[in-house]
Amino acid sequence: MIDIPPENEAEVRNRDLAIAAASQAADACAELLRFAREGDGVMTGPFATEVVEQLLDAAKMAMEVEGLEGSEERTQVYGAVVKFLEGWA
């Protein structure tokens, strides 16, 4: 693997967001796979973590990395996700 240093602060921020998004998505995917293998083993519901919120948080961060310019639909989705996640993290 080749590590290419970031060119500026914006790229550093985007890389940090990408790592955080991947981590959230991986945790959610692991919980989904656990549920698929073991079923509902948690008293509070099917999942031991907040899978939907983790996946939405990962999507939000991915959208921030990609940028929202030129897409009204993405801007609306981003706003709805941000509103949904308020107070979660």
Residue frames as a rotation matrix with the C-alpha (Angstrom) as fourth column:
MET 1
0.580 0.815 0.000 0.00
0.815 -0.580 0.000 0.00
0.000 0.000 -1.000 0.00
ILE 2
-0.516 -0.708 0.483 1.24
0.706 -0.670 -0.230 3.45
0.486 0.222 0.845 -0.87
ASP 3
0.274 0.536 -0.798 0.50
0.847 -0.528 -0.064 6.30
-0.456 -0.659 -0.599 1.51
ILE 4
-0.267 -0.268 0.926 0.19
0.712 -0.702 0.003 9.60
0.649 0.660 0.378 -0.29
PRO 5
-0.689 -0.023 -0.724 0.38
0.631 -0.511 -0.584 12.59
-0.356 -0.859 0.367 2.03
PRO 6
0.427 0.903 0.054 -2.56
0.851 -0.380 -0.362 15.01
-0.306 0.201 -0.930 1.94
GLU 7
-0.242 -0.509 0.826 -2.04
0.824 -0.558 -0.102 18.15
0.513 0.656 0.554 -0.07
ASN 8
-0.594 0.111 0.797 -3.97
-0.275 -0.959 -0.072 20.54
0.756 -0.262 0.600 2.19
GLU 9
-0.889 0.248 0.384 -6.15
-0.386 0.044 -0.921 20.81
-0.245 -0.968 0.057 5.29
ALA 10
0.083 0.968 -0.237 -9.35
-0.980 0.036 -0.197 20.09
-0.182 0.248 0.951 3.35
GLU 11
0.142 -0.096 -0.985 -7.92
-0.506 0.848 -0.156 16.77
0.851 0.520 0.072 2.21
VAL 12
-0.899 -0.435 -0.051 -6.86
-0.148 0.411 -0.900 15.94
0.413 -0.801 -0.433 5.77
ARG 13
-0.525 0.786 0.327 -10.42
-0.708 -0.190 -0.680 16.64
-0.472 -0.589 0.656 6.92
ASN 14
0.315 0.677 -0.665 -11.90
-0.930 0.360 -0.075 14.55
0.189 0.642 0.743 4.11
ARG 15
-0.297 -0.495 -0.817 -9.61
-0.282 0.863 -0.420 11.63
0.912 0.105 -0.396 4.88
ASP 16
-0.969 -0.018 0.247 -10.53
-0.247 0.133 -0.960 11.82
-0.015 -0.991 -0.133 8.56
LEU 17
-0.124 0.992 0.004 -14.22
-0.900 -0.111 -0.421 11.85
-0.418 -0.056 0.907 7.60
ALA 18
0.193 0.149 -0.970 -13.69
-0.745 0.665 -0.046 8.86
0.639 0.731 0.239 5.32
ILE 19
-0.762 -0.511 -0.398 -12.08
-0.102 0.702 -0.704 6.89
0.640 -0.496 -0.587 8.15
ALA 20
-0.803 0.512 0.304 -14.91
-0.418 -0.122 -0.900 7.78
-0.424 -0.850 0.312 10.53
ALA 21
0.120 0.878 -0.463 -17.57
-0.986 0.052 -0.158 6.92
-0.115 0.475 0.872 7.92
ALA 22
-0.099 -0.233 -0.967 -15.93
-0.490 0.858 -0.156 3.57
0.866 0.459 -0.199 7.19
SER 23
-0.957 -0.288 -0.011 -15.76
-0.116 0.417 -0.902 2.80
0.264 -0.862 -0.432 10.91
GLN 24
-0.450 0.871 0.199 -19.45
-0.700 -0.206 -0.684 3.58
-0.554 -0.447 0.702 11.45
ALA 25
0.286 0.567 -0.772 -20.48
-0.932 0.350 -0.088 1.55
0.221 0.745 0.629 8.41
ALA 26
-0.427 -0.533 -0.731 -18.27
-0.344 0.843 -0.414 -1.38
0.836 0.075 -0.543 9.41
ASP 27
-0.947 0.123 0.296 -19.73
-0.269 0.201 -0.942 -1.47
-0.176 -0.972 -0.157 12.93
ALA 28
-0.059 0.995 -0.082 -23.26
-0.851 -0.093 -0.516 -1.41
-0.521 0.039 0.852 11.53
CYS 29
0.198 0.077 -0.977 -22.46
-0.796 0.595 -0.114 -4.12
0.573 0.800 0.179 8.98
ALA 30
-0.806 -0.527 -0.269 -20.93
-0.249 0.714 -0.654 -6.30
0.537 -0.460 -0.707 11.69
GLU 31
-0.707 0.609 0.360 -24.10
-0.420 0.048 -0.906 -5.98
-0.569 -0.792 0.222 13.75
LEU 32
0.243 0.791 -0.561 -26.28
-0.955 0.093 -0.282 -6.80
-0.171 0.605 0.778 10.73
LEU 33
-0.137 -0.382 -0.914 -24.17
-0.557 0.793 -0.247 -9.90
0.819 0.475 -0.322 10.07
ARG 34
-0.964 -0.171 0.203 -24.38
-0.258 0.433 -0.864 -10.89
0.059 -0.885 -0.461 13.74
PHE 35
-0.248 0.956 0.155 -28.15
-0.711 -0.071 -0.700 -10.63
-0.658 -0.284 0.697 13.58
ALA 36
0.275 0.329 -0.903 -28.26
-0.916 0.374 -0.143 -12.66
0.291 0.867 0.405 10.35
ARG 37
-0.467 -0.563 -0.682 -26.23
-0.319 0.827 -0.463 -15.45
0.824 0.002 -0.566 11.99
GLU 38
-0.960 -0.087 -0.266 -27.60
0.213 0.393 -0.895 -15.43
0.182 -0.916 -0.359 15.53
GLY 39
-0.047 0.995 0.088 -31.02
0.684 -0.032 0.728 -13.81
0.727 0.095 -0.680 15.30
ASP 40
0.275 0.295 0.915 -32.56
-0.330 -0.865 0.378 -11.55
0.903 -0.406 -0.141 17.90
GLY 41
0.055 -0.344 -0.937 -30.43
0.750 0.634 -0.189 -12.15
0.660 -0.692 0.293 20.95
VAL 42
-0.916 -0.370 0.158 -30.85
0.213 -0.781 -0.588 -8.71
0.341 -0.504 0.794 22.48
MET 43
-0.441 0.777 -0.449 -33.65
0.832 0.166 -0.529 -7.82
-0.337 -0.607 -0.720 24.87
THR 44
-0.272 0.296 -0.916 -34.10
0.060 -0.945 -0.323 -4.29
-0.960 -0.143 0.239 23.52
GLY 45
0.631 0.471 -0.616 -34.64
-0.593 -0.219 -0.775 -5.22
-0.500 0.854 0.142 19.87
PRO 46
0.980 -0.171 0.104 -32.96
0.199 0.787 -0.584 -7.02
0.018 0.593 0.805 17.02
PHE 47
0.357 -0.894 0.272 -29.69
0.316 -0.159 -0.935 -5.10
0.879 0.420 0.226 17.22
ALA 48
0.308 -0.373 -0.875 -27.18
0.948 0.045 0.314 -4.43
-0.078 -0.927 0.367 19.98
THR 49
-0.705 -0.521 -0.481 -26.31
0.445 -0.853 0.272 -1.06
-0.552 -0.022 0.833 18.40
GLU 50
0.287 0.788 -0.544 -28.20
-0.026 -0.562 -0.827 1.65
-0.957 0.252 -0.141 16.56
VAL 51
-0.275 -0.456 0.847 -27.62
0.716 0.491 0.497 0.24
-0.642 0.743 0.191 13.07
VAL 52
0.487 0.534 0.691 -29.77
0.864 -0.409 -0.293 2.72
0.126 0.740 -0.660 11.15
GLU 53
0.958 -0.135 -0.254 -28.20
-0.043 -0.940 0.339 5.71
-0.284 -0.314 -0.906 12.86
GLN 54
0.087 -0.990 0.112 -24.68
0.049 0.117 0.992 4.38
-0.995 -0.080 0.059 12.25
LEU 55
-0.206 -0.128 0.970 -25.37
0.913 0.333 0.238 3.82
-0.353 0.934 0.048 8.55
LEU 56
0.756 0.521 0.395 -26.96
0.623 -0.758 -0.193 7.26
0.199 0.393 -0.898 8.18
ASP 57
0.741 -0.566 -0.362 -24.03
-0.146 -0.662 0.735 8.85
-0.656 -0.492 -0.573 9.98
ALA 58
-0.234 -0.830 0.505 -21.65
0.426 0.380 0.821 7.07
-0.874 0.408 0.265 7.59
ALA 59
0.114 0.362 0.925 -23.71
0.993 -0.078 -0.091 8.28
0.039 0.929 -0.368 4.61
LYS 60
0.955 0.249 -0.164 -23.72
0.271 -0.954 0.127 11.84
-0.125 -0.166 -0.978 5.98
MET 61
0.324 -0.914 -0.243 -19.94
-0.137 -0.300 0.944 11.85
-0.936 -0.273 -0.223 6.30
ALA 62
-0.319 -0.401 0.859 -19.53
0.748 0.450 0.488 10.35
-0.582 0.798 0.157 2.81
MET 63
0.551 0.593 0.587 -21.74
0.820 -0.515 -0.249 13.11
0.155 0.619 -0.770 1.43
GLU 64
0.869 -0.287 -0.404 -19.58
-0.057 -0.868 0.493 15.69
-0.492 -0.405 -0.771 3.18
VAL 65
-0.154 -0.962 0.226 -16.48
0.183 0.197 0.963 14.22
-0.971 0.190 0.146 1.54
GLU 66
-0.262 0.104 0.959 -18.10
0.941 0.247 0.231 14.16
-0.213 0.963 -0.163 -1.91
GLY 67
-0.944 0.012 -0.329 -19.62
-0.028 -0.999 0.044 17.60
-0.328 0.051 0.943 -1.54
LEU 68
-0.198 0.972 0.127 -23.18
0.631 0.225 -0.742 18.70
-0.750 -0.067 -0.658 -2.17
GLU 69
-0.487 -0.038 -0.873 -22.66
-0.387 -0.886 0.255 21.22
-0.783 0.462 0.417 -4.95
GLY 70
-0.706 0.160 -0.690 -25.04
-0.706 -0.078 0.704 21.03
0.059 0.984 0.167 -7.89
SER 71
-0.656 0.501 -0.564 -27.47
0.241 0.848 0.472 18.50
0.715 0.173 -0.678 -6.48
GLU 72
-0.344 0.624 0.701 -30.62
-0.797 -0.589 0.133 19.77
0.496 -0.514 0.700 -4.86
GLU 73
0.611 0.604 -0.511 -31.77
-0.293 0.773 0.563 16.21
0.735 -0.194 0.650 -4.14
ARG 74
-0.015 -0.705 -0.710 -28.57
0.648 0.534 -0.544 15.37
0.762 -0.468 0.449 -2.26
THR 75
-0.795 -0.246 0.554 -28.80
-0.165 -0.792 -0.587 18.63
0.584 -0.558 0.590 -0.34
GLN 76
0.127 0.928 0.349 -32.34
-0.824 -0.097 0.559 17.72
0.553 -0.358 0.752 0.73
VAL 77
0.631 0.041 -0.774 -31.31
0.185 0.962 0.201 14.19
0.753 -0.270 0.600 1.73
TYR 78
-0.445 -0.878 -0.175 -28.30
0.478 -0.068 -0.876 15.56
0.757 -0.474 0.450 3.62
GLY 79
-0.597 0.277 0.753 -30.51
-0.588 -0.790 -0.175 18.02
0.546 -0.547 0.634 5.51
ALA 80
0.523 0.849 -0.075 -32.99
-0.613 0.436 0.659 15.29
0.592 -0.299 0.748 6.40
VAL 81
0.364 -0.476 -0.801 -30.22
0.496 0.827 -0.266 12.99
0.789 -0.300 0.537 7.64
VAL 82
-0.714 -0.635 0.294 -28.66
0.137 -0.539 -0.831 15.78
0.687 -0.553 0.472 9.72
LYS 83
-0.213 0.729 0.651 -32.06
-0.841 -0.476 0.258 16.54
0.498 -0.492 0.714 11.25
PHE 84
0.676 0.485 -0.555 -32.71
-0.225 0.853 0.471 12.85
0.702 -0.193 0.686 11.95
LEU 85
0.145 -0.746 -0.650 -29.31
0.654 0.565 -0.502 12.45
0.742 -0.353 0.570 13.65
GLU 86
-0.118 -0.179 0.977 -29.63
-0.423 -0.881 -0.212 15.56
0.898 -0.438 0.028 15.84
GLY 87
0.249 0.163 0.955 -28.88
-0.965 -0.044 0.259 14.60
0.084 -0.986 0.147 19.41
TRP 88
0.949 0.129 -0.287 -27.86
-0.140 0.990 -0.018 11.06
0.282 0.057 0.958 18.48
ALA 89
0.360 -0.899 -0.251 -24.05
0.451 0.403 -0.797 11.21
0.817 0.174 0.550 18.48
